Amino acid sequence: MTSKTIKIYTLSTCSHCKAAKKFLNDLSVQYDCIDVDLLGAEDKAEVLDEVRKYNPKLTFPTILCGDKVIIGFQDREIKDALGL
């Protein structure tokens, strides 16, 4: 369907994050997901630094779709970024 690399940074308890993952799953889109709150302290600090580069406010979900950054669960933006 899409050849873009998709990475999603989430919190395991966040309803918007769960909705974004469900949306991508419903579209049968493959993605890499990192539940930031489930990481160990050292890994979490490293990943938060990475997320901060794309989203300085550190809000979740933060979705990387190719070279596009989508902050929050924005279904229309996600579809546009995927070319759907």
N, CA, C and O atoms as a printed pandas DataFrame, in Angstrom:
     atom_number atom_name residue_name chain_id  residue_number  x_coord  y_coord  z_coord
0              1         N          MET        A               1    0.836   -1.193    0.000
1              2        CA          MET        A               1    0.000    0.000    0.000
2              3         C          MET        A               1    0.870    1.241    0.000
3              4         O          MET        A               1    0.827    2.034   -0.941
4              5         N          THR        A               2    1.654    1.413    1.043
5              6        CA          THR        A               2    2.551    2.564    1.091
6              7         C          THR        A               2    3.971    2.075    1.311
7              8         O          THR        A               2    4.191    1.089    2.014
8              9         N          SER        A               3    4.929    2.758    0.716
9             10        CA          SER        A               3    6.325    2.370    0.891
10            11         C          SER        A               3    7.026    3.279    1.896
11            12         O          SER        A               3    8.221    3.135    2.155
12            13         N          LYS        A               4    6.263    4.219    2.458
13            14        CA          LYS        A               4    6.852    5.147    3.420
14            15         C          LYS        A               4    7.120    4.438    4.746
15            16         O          LYS        A               4    6.365    3.564    5.171
16            17         N          THR        A               5    8.213    4.841    5.382
17            18        CA          THR        A               5    8.518    4.328    6.709
18            19         C          THR        A               5    7.684    5.107    7.718
19            20         O          THR        A               5    7.679    6.338    7.725
20            21         N          ILE        A               6    6.985    4.374    8.562
21            22        CA          ILE        A               6    6.126    5.017    9.559
22            23         C          ILE        A               6    6.604    4.607   10.939
23            24         O          ILE        A               6    6.793    3.426   11.233
24            25         N          LYS        A               7    6.791    5.612   11.772
25            26        CA          LYS        A               7    7.204    5.388   13.155
26            27         C          LYS        A               7    6.260    6.188   14.028
27            28         O          LYS        A               7    5.978    7.352   13.741
28            29         N          ILE        A               8    5.772    5.574   15.085
29            30        CA          ILE        A               8    4.838    6.254   15.971
30            31         C          ILE        A               8    5.342    6.140   17.414
31            32         O          ILE        A               8    5.626    5.052   17.914
32            33         N          TYR        A               9    5.440    7.288   18.051
33            34        CA          TYR        A               9    5.842    7.356   19.462
34            35         C          TYR        A               9    4.570    7.546   20.270
35            36         O          TYR        A               9    3.809    8.485   20.036
36            37         N          THR        A              10    4.344    6.643   21.232
37            38        CA          THR        A              10    3.097    6.667   21.984
38            39         C          THR        A              10    3.341    6.478   23.476
39            40         O          THR        A              10    4.455    6.198   23.919
40            41         N          LEU        A              11    2.266    6.640   24.228
41            42        CA          LEU        A              11    2.217    6.245   25.633
42            43         C          LEU        A              11    1.204    5.112   25.702
43            44         O          LEU        A              11    0.144    5.196   25.082
44            45         N          SER        A              12    1.510    4.065   26.438
45            46        CA          SER        A              12    0.668    2.868   26.445
46            47         C          SER        A              12   -0.740    3.128   26.990
47            48         O          SER        A              12   -1.669    2.383   26.678
48            49         N          THR        A              13   -0.906    4.164   27.791
49            50        CA          THR        A              13   -2.206    4.440   28.413
50            51         C          THR        A              13   -2.989    5.553   27.725
51            52         O          THR        A              13   -4.091    5.888   28.159
52            53         N          CYS        A              14   -2.442    6.127   26.669
53            54        CA          CYS        A              14   -3.039    7.289   26.000
54            55         C          CYS        A              14   -4.137    6.865   25.019
55            56         O          CYS        A              14   -3.890    6.062   24.120
56            57         N          SER        A              15   -5.340    7.402   25.192
57            58        CA          SER        A              15   -6.458    7.025   24.312
58            59         C          SER        A              15   -6.234    7.505   22.874
59            60         O          SER        A              15   -6.626    6.817   21.932
60            61         N          HIS        A              16   -5.614    8.662   22.693
61            62        CA          HIS        A              16   -5.329    9.159   21.338
62            63         C          HIS        A              16   -4.290    8.274   20.654
63            64         O          HIS        A              16   -4.363    8.030   19.450
64            65         N          CYS        A              17   -3.328    7.799   21.433
65            66        CA          CYS        A              17   -2.297    6.900   20.891
66            67         C          CYS        A              17   -2.924    5.576   20.465
67            68         O          CYS        A              17   -2.613    5.044   19.399
68            69         N          LYS        A              18   -3.812    5.050   21.310
69            70        CA          LYS        A              18   -4.488    3.793   20.981
70            71         C          LYS        A              18   -5.323    3.961   19.716
71            72         O          LYS        A              18   -5.354    3.073   18.865
72            73         N          ALA        A              19   -6.000    5.102   19.595
73            74        CA          ALA        A              19   -6.827    5.367   18.412
74            75         C          ALA        A              19   -5.961    5.445   17.151
75            76         O          ALA        A              19   -6.348    4.943   16.097
76            77         N          ALA        A              20   -4.792    6.075   17.263
77            78        CA          ALA        A              20   -3.887    6.188   16.112
78            79         C          ALA        A              20   -3.389    4.812   15.683
79            80         O          ALA        A              20   -3.340    4.518   14.489
80            81         N          LYS        A              21   -3.019    3.965   16.646
81            82        CA          LYS        A              21   -2.556    2.617   16.314
82            83         C          LYS        A              21   -3.680    1.804   15.678
83            84         O          LYS        A              21   -3.454    1.091   14.700
84            85         N          LYS        A              22   -4.889    1.908   16.228
85            86        CA          LYS        A              22   -6.031    1.193   15.659
86            87         C          LYS        A              22   -6.294    1.668   14.231
87            88         O          LYS        A              22   -6.551    0.855   13.343
88            89         N          PHE        A              23   -6.231    2.962   14.009
89            90        CA          PHE        A              23   -6.455    3.540   12.685
90            91         C          PHE        A              23   -5.455    2.963   11.679
91            92         O          PHE        A              23   -5.843    2.541   10.590
92            93         N          LEU        A              24   -4.170    2.944   12.043
93            94        CA          LEU        A              24   -3.141    2.396   11.158
94            95         C          LEU        A              24   -3.353    0.898   10.930
95            96         O          LEU        A              24   -3.174    0.401    9.818
96            97         N          ASN        A              25   -3.736    0.186   11.989
97            98        CA          ASN        A              25   -4.005   -1.249   11.853
98            99         C          ASN        A              25   -5.195   -1.485   10.927
99           100         O          ASN        A              25   -5.154   -2.379   10.083
100          101         N          ASP        A              26   -6.253   -0.690   11.078
101          102        CA          ASP        A              26   -7.445   -0.823   10.231
102          103         C          ASP        A              26   -7.122   -0.568    8.766
103          104         O          ASP        A              26   -7.769   -1.125    7.879
104          105         N          LEU        A              27   -6.116    0.280    8.507
105          106        CA          LEU        A              27   -5.681    0.560    7.137
106          107         C          LEU        A              27   -4.657   -0.477    6.645
107          108         O          LEU        A              27   -4.181   -0.402    5.512
108          109         N          SER        A              28   -4.331   -1.433    7.504
109          110        CA          SER        A              28   -3.321   -2.469    7.201
110          111         C          SER        A              28   -1.961   -1.855    6.861
111          112         O          SER        A              28   -1.252   -2.323    5.970
112          113         N          VAL        A              29   -1.624   -0.806    7.587
113          114        CA          VAL        A              29   -0.350   -0.121    7.384
114          115         C          VAL        A              29    0.659   -0.665    8.393
115          116         O          VAL        A              29    0.366   -0.772    9.584
116          117         N          GLN        A              30    1.851   -1.007    7.900
117          118        CA          GLN        A              30    2.905   -1.460    8.802
118          119         C          GLN        A              30    3.615   -0.242    9.390
119          120         O          GLN        A              30    3.874    0.736    8.689
120          121         N          TYR        A              31    3.922   -0.314   10.667
121          122        CA          TYR        A              31    4.594    0.793   11.341
122          123         C          TYR        A              31    5.411    0.276   12.506
123          124         O          TYR        A              31    5.165   -0.811   13.029
124          125         N          ASP        A              32    6.385    1.073   12.902
125          126        CA          ASP        A              32    7.160    0.795   14.110
126          127         C          ASP        A              32    6.570    1.644   15.217
127          128         O          ASP        A              32    6.334    2.839   15.037
128          129         N          CYS        A              33    6.334    1.029   16.358
129          130        CA          CYS        A              33    5.729    1.745   17.483
130          131         C          CYS        A              33    6.643    1.652   18.698
131          132         O          CYS        A              33    7.167    0.588   19.028
132          133         N          ILE        A              34    6.819    2.793   19.352
133          134        CA          ILE        A              34    7.583    2.822   20.600
134          135         C          ILE        A              34    6.677    3.386   21.687
135          136         O          ILE        A              34    6.295    4.556   21.641
136          137         N          ASP        A              35    6.333    2.543   22.674
137          138        CA          ASP        A              35    5.579    2.995   23.846
138          139         C          ASP        A              35    6.599    3.585   24.822
139          140         O          ASP        A              35    7.239    2.861   25.584
140          141         N          VAL        A              36    6.734    4.880   24.784
141          142        CA          VAL        A              36    7.789    5.581   25.519
142          143         C          VAL        A              36    7.723    5.316   27.015
143          144         O          VAL        A              36    8.757    5.157   27.664
144          145         N          ASP        A              37    6.502    5.266   27.572
145          146        CA          ASP        A              37    6.367    5.084   29.022
146          147         C          ASP        A              37    6.760    3.683   29.495
147          148         O          ASP        A              37    6.923    3.466   30.696
148          149         N          LEU        A              38    6.912    2.737   28.578
149          150        CA          LEU        A              38    7.286    1.380   28.970
150          151         C          LEU        A              38    8.793    1.127   28.871
151          152         O          LEU        A              38    9.260    0.034   29.191
152          153         N          LEU        A              39    9.548    2.125   28.433
153          154        CA          LEU        A              39   10.996    1.983   28.303
154          155         C          LEU        A              39   11.683    2.156   29.651
155          156         O          LEU        A              39   11.151    2.791   30.561
156          157         N          GLY        A              40   12.873    1.579   29.759
157          158        CA          GLY        A              40   13.697    1.797   30.944
158          159         C          GLY        A              40   14.195    3.238   30.953
159          160         O          GLY        A              40   14.132    3.926   29.934
160          161         N          ALA        A              41   14.681    3.687   32.081
161          162        CA          ALA        A              41   15.057    5.095   32.266
162          163         C          ALA        A              41   16.042    5.599   31.211
163          164         O          ALA        A              41   15.851    6.679   30.653
164          165         N          GLU        A              42   17.089    4.830   30.938
165          166        CA          GLU        A              42   18.113    5.276   29.993
166          167         C          GLU        A              42   17.548    5.343   28.565
167          168         O          GLU        A              42   17.752    6.326   27.853
168          169         N          ASP        A              43   16.838    4.286   28.160
169          170        CA          ASP        A              43   16.223    4.263   26.828
170          171         C          ASP        A              43   15.171    5.356   26.694
171          172         O          ASP        A              43   15.060    5.992   25.646
172          173         N          LYS        A              44   14.400    5.571   27.755
173          174        CA          LYS        A              44   13.343    6.586   27.719
174          175         C          LYS        A              44   13.943    7.971   27.489
175          176         O          LYS        A              44   13.427    8.740   26.679
176          177         N          ALA        A              45   15.025    8.294   28.192
177          178        CA          ALA        A              45   15.675    9.603   28.042
178          179         C          ALA        A              45   16.163    9.785   26.603
179          180         O          ALA        A              45   16.022   10.862   26.024
180          181         N          GLU        A              46   16.735    8.731   26.039
181          182        CA          GLU        A              46   17.248    8.783   24.672
182          183         C          GLU        A              46   16.103    8.991   23.671
183          184         O          GLU        A              46   16.215    9.813   22.762
184          185         N          VAL        A              47   15.018    8.258   23.837
185          186        CA          VAL        A              47   13.872    8.356   22.923
186          187         C          VAL        A              47   13.182    9.715   23.069
187          188         O          VAL        A              47   12.754   10.300   22.074
188          189         N          LEU        A              48   13.071   10.215   24.293
189          190        CA          LEU        A              48   12.455   11.533   24.483
190          191         C          LEU        A              48   13.268   12.626   23.792
191          192         O          LEU        A              48   12.700   13.572   23.247
192          193         N          ASP        A              49   14.591   12.499   23.812
193          194        CA          ASP        A              49   15.441   13.450   23.079
194          195         C          ASP        A              49   15.155   13.374   21.582
195          196         O          ASP        A              49   15.119   14.390   20.889
196          197         N          GLU        A              50   14.952   12.153   21.100
197          198        CA          GLU        A              50   14.643   11.942   19.683
198          199         C          GLU        A              50   13.278   12.570   19.332
199          200         O          GLU        A              50   13.152   13.270   18.327
200          201         N          VAL        A              51   12.272   12.314   20.163
201          202        CA          VAL        A              51   10.926   12.859   19.921
202          203         C          VAL        A              51   10.961   14.389   19.954
203          204         O          VAL        A              51   10.294   15.048   19.157
204          205         N          ARG        A              52   11.737   14.940   20.874
205          206        CA          ARG        A              52   11.822   16.397   21.037
206          207         C          ARG        A              52   12.300   17.080   19.750
207          208         O          ARG        A              52   11.929   18.225   19.490
208          209         N          LYS        A              53   13.115   16.394   18.945
209          210        CA          LYS        A              53   13.589   16.954   17.673
210          211         C          LYS        A              53   12.421   17.195   16.723
211          212         O          LYS        A              53   12.419   18.170   15.971
212          213         N          TYR        A              54   11.436   16.313   16.759
213          214        CA          TYR        A              54   10.275   16.403   15.864
214          215         C          TYR        A              54    9.122   17.172   16.490
215          216         O          TYR        A              54    8.357   17.844   15.797
216          217         N          ASN        A              55    9.008   17.065   17.810
217          218        CA          ASN        A              55    7.882   17.641   18.536
218          219         C          ASN        A              55    8.385   18.208   19.867
219          220         O          ASN        A              55    8.372   17.513   20.884
220          221         N          PRO        A              56    8.826   19.469   19.861
221          222        CA          PRO        A              56    9.412   20.067   21.066
222          223         C          PRO        A              56    8.487   20.050   22.285
223          224         O          PRO        A              56    8.967   20.100   23.418
224          225         N          LYS        A              57    7.187   19.983   22.075
225          226        CA          LYS        A              57    6.247   19.968   23.212
226          227         C          LYS        A              57    6.100   18.579   23.831
227          228         O          LYS        A              57    5.455   18.424   24.868
228          229         N          LEU        A              58    6.695   17.573   23.197
229          230        CA          LEU        A              58    6.652   16.190   23.691
230          231         C          LEU        A              58    5.224   15.711   23.961
231          232         O          LEU        A              58    4.941   15.165   25.027
232          233         N          THR        A              59    4.343   15.913   23.009
233          234        CA          THR        A              59    2.989   15.405   23.137
234          235         C          THR        A              59    2.866   14.120   22.329
235          236         O          THR        A              59    3.648   13.869   21.412
236          237         N          PHE        A              60    1.889   13.327   22.677
237          238        CA          PHE        A              60    1.738   12.006   22.059
238          239         C          PHE        A              60    0.320   11.811   21.544
239          240         O          PHE        A              60   -0.629   12.348   22.115
240          241         N          PRO        A              61    0.169   11.037   20.459
241          242        CA          PRO        A              61    1.227   10.406   19.691
242          243         C          PRO        A              61    1.982   11.405   18.820
243          244         O          PRO        A              61    1.445   12.434   18.412
244          245         N          THR        A              62    3.224   11.077   18.551
245          246        CA          THR        A              62    4.014   11.773   17.550
246          247         C          THR        A              62    4.276   10.749   16.461
247          248         O          THR        A              62    4.865    9.697   16.709
248          249         N          ILE        A              63    3.826   11.070   15.237
249          250        CA          ILE        A              63    3.875   10.115   14.137
250          251         C          ILE        A              63    4.799   10.655   13.044
251          252         O          ILE        A              63    4.654   11.791   12.593
252          253         N          LEU        A              64    5.739    9.826   12.636
253          254        CA          LEU        A              64    6.628   10.157   11.525
254          255         C          LEU        A              64    6.211    9.307   10.342
255          256         O          LEU        A              64    6.230    8.078   10.406
256          257         N          CYS        A              65    5.836    9.968    9.269
257          258        CA          CYS        A              65    5.403    9.258    8.058
258          259         C          CYS        A              65    6.247    9.782    6.907
259          260         O          CYS        A              65    5.970   10.845    6.350
260          261         N          GLY        A              66    7.285    9.019    6.556
261          262        CA          GLY        A              66    8.247    9.525    5.594
262          263         C          GLY        A              66    8.926   10.738    6.202
263          264         O          GLY        A              66    9.522   10.638    7.275
264          265         N          ASP        A              67    8.845   11.889    5.532
265          266        CA          ASP        A              67    9.458   13.106    6.072
266          267         C          ASP        A              67    8.430   14.027    6.723
267          268         O          ASP        A              67    8.747   15.166    7.066
268          269         N          LYS        A              68    7.206   13.543    6.894
269          270        CA          LYS        A              68    6.144   14.349    7.505
270          271         C          LYS        A              68    5.994   13.984    8.977
271          272         O          LYS        A              68    6.037   12.810    9.345
272          273         N          VAL        A              69    5.816   15.008    9.817
273          274        CA          VAL        A              69    5.592   14.809   11.246
274          275         C          VAL        A              69    4.146   15.178   11.551
275          276         O          VAL        A              69    3.686   16.270   11.217
276          277         N          ILE        A              70    3.438   14.254   12.187
277          278        CA          ILE        A              70    2.042   14.481   12.564
278          279         C          ILE        A              70    1.963   14.417   14.081
279          280         O          ILE        A              70    2.348   13.423   14.699
280          281         N          ILE        A              71    1.461   15.489   14.666
281          282        CA          ILE        A              71    1.353   15.574   16.118
282          283         C          ILE        A              71   -0.094   15.279   16.509
283          284         O          ILE        A              71   -1.022   15.930   16.028
284          285         N          GLY        A              72   -0.275   14.298   17.382
285          286        CA          GLY        A              72   -1.623   13.922   17.796
286          287         C          GLY        A              72   -2.248   12.982   16.784
287          288         O          GLY        A              72   -1.659   12.691   15.743
288          289         N          PHE        A              73   -3.448   12.508   17.097
289          290        CA          PHE        A              73   -4.163   11.613   16.191
290          291         C          PHE        A              73   -4.991   12.463   15.235
291          292         O          PHE        A              73   -6.068   12.952   15.577
292          293         N          GLN        A              74   -4.456   12.622   14.034
293          294        CA          GLN        A              74   -5.085   13.432   12.983
294          295         C          GLN        A              74   -5.343   12.486   11.807
295          296         O          GLN        A              74   -4.484   12.335   10.938
296          297         N          ASP        A              75   -6.511   11.852   11.771
297          298        CA          ASP        A              75   -6.745   10.834   10.754
298          299         C          ASP        A              75   -6.613   11.359    9.327
299          300         O          ASP        A              75   -6.064   10.665    8.470
300          301         N          ARG        A              76   -7.100   12.558    9.056
301          302        CA          ARG        A              76   -7.003   13.124    7.703
302          303         C          ARG        A              76   -5.537   13.355    7.330
303          304         O          ARG        A              76   -5.118   13.036    6.217
304          305         N          GLU        A              77   -4.763   13.908    8.260
305          306        CA          GLU        A              77   -3.339   14.144    7.993
306          307         C          GLU        A              77   -2.586   12.837    7.756
307          308         O          GLU        A              77   -1.707   12.764    6.897
308          309         N          ILE        A              78   -2.937   11.814    8.522
309          310        CA          ILE        A              78   -2.286   10.517    8.351
310          311         C          ILE        A              78   -2.596    9.954    6.976
311          312         O          ILE        A              78   -1.700    9.478    6.280
312          313         N          LYS        A              79   -3.874   10.007    6.578
313          314        CA          LYS        A              79   -4.260    9.509    5.252
314          315         C          LYS        A              79   -3.553   10.296    4.150
315          316         O          LYS        A              79   -3.060    9.713    3.185
316          317         N          ASP        A              80   -3.505   11.614    4.294
317          318        CA          ASP        A              80   -2.815   12.448    3.298
318          319         C          ASP        A              80   -1.340   12.067    3.199
319          320         O          ASP        A              80   -0.797   11.933    2.102
320          321         N          ALA        A              81   -0.698   11.896    4.350
321          322        CA          ALA        A              81    0.728   11.549    4.371
322          323         C          ALA        A              81    0.982   10.185    3.730
323          324         O          ALA        A              81    2.043    9.946    3.153
324          325         N          LEU        A              82   -0.010    9.291    3.839
325          326        CA          LEU        A              82    0.108    7.953    3.252
326          327         C          LEU        A              82   -0.311    7.924    1.788
327          328         O          LEU        A              82   -0.137    6.920    1.097
328          329         N          GLY        A              83   -0.870    9.050    1.324
329          330        CA          GLY        A              83   -1.330    9.108   -0.051
330          331         C          GLY        A              83   -2.631    8.347   -0.279
331          332         O          GLY        A              83   -2.876    7.827   -1.368
332          333         N          LEU        A              84   -3.462    8.288    0.759
333          334        CA          LEU        A              84   -4.740    7.570    0.662
334          335         C          LEU        A              84   -5.915    8.498    0.487
335          336         O          LEU        A              84   -7.054    8.040    0.390
